[in-house]
Amino acid sequence: MIFAAVIMAVTFITGLISFLDLVFLKAKREPGEKEGKIVEYSKSFFPVLLAVFIIRSFVVEPFKIPSGSMMPTLINGDFIAVNKFSYGLRLPVFIKP
C-alpha cells in the first residue's frame, strides 16, 4: 500500500514539473538555453513512472509469499504475479481491497 502511494506521489510531482516546464518555463528560456537538472530529470522519469504506476495498479502486481501456508505449490519467499483484472477495477491508492 505504501509503495503505491509513493509511486503515485512521485509520478504526480514529476508530471507536474514537466507540465509546468512545457506551459510556462519553456517560453521564458532563451533559444539554446538548457533546462535545469530537476526539469530534465522530471521529463525523463515521468513516462517511466507513469507506465510502472499504471501497470502495477491496473494490470499485474507482484507479491511475495509471506508464509508456508500455500505449500507444496508455493514456498515461503516465492514471488507471484497477480492479475488485477480478476479482481475488478479499483482505485489503486484510495480504496483498500
N, C-alpha and C positions, 0 to 999 in steps of 0.2 A: 504493500500500500504506500509506503513512504517513497519507494523508488518511483512509482507512477506520479506522485505529487512533485517530486524533484525534477523529473524529466519534463513534466508539463510546465513548471515554472521556468526552467532554463529555455525551453522551446519558445515560450511566450516572450521572454526577455530578448532573446536573440532575434526573434521575428519582429519585435517592436523596434529594436535598434536598426535592423535592416530596412524596415518600412520608413522610419524617420529619416534615414540617410537618403532613401530614394525620393522622398517627398520634399524635404527641407534642406538637408545639408549638401546634397549634390549640386543644387543650383547655386549655392554660395561659394563652392570651390572654384578656384581658377582652373582654366584648362591645363591639363597636365599635372595638376597638383594631386598628390596621393592622399587617399583617405587614411584616417587614423587606424591604429592597430586594433582597437576594440571593434570598430565598424568592419574592418577586414575579416577579423575572426568571426564576428556575428554572421556576416554574409556567407562565410564558408561553412559554419557549423549548422546554420538554420535548416537547410534542406535535409541534412543527415539526421538531425534530431527529430524533425517532423516525421520523417519516414519511420524511424525507430518507434516514436510515440504511437503512430497510427497502427503499425504492425503489431506492436506489443499490446495495445489497448483493445484492438478490434479483431485481429486475425488469430494470432497464436501467442502464447505466453509460456516461458519456461518455468518449471517448478522443480525444486529439489525434494526428494522423498525424505521426510524427517525421521521416520521410524521404520522398523521392520514389519509393520502391520500388513504389508502387501506381499510378503514373502510367499512363495518362492519365485514369483514372476518378477517382482521389483525388489531390489536390495536397498538397504539403508544407504543414502548418499547418492543414489541414481538420480539422473535428471530426466524429466519428461517434458514434452511439449504439449500443451493443452489447446485444443481447437476451441476458440471463443465462440464460433458460430453455433456450436452445440448447445450453449447456454443462453443464447439470445443476446440481443444488443443492449448494452448498458453503458451509462456514462462511466468512464474509467476511474476517475478520482473522487467524484462527489457522492456516489451511491455505492455502498458496500454490497457485495453479492450475498 
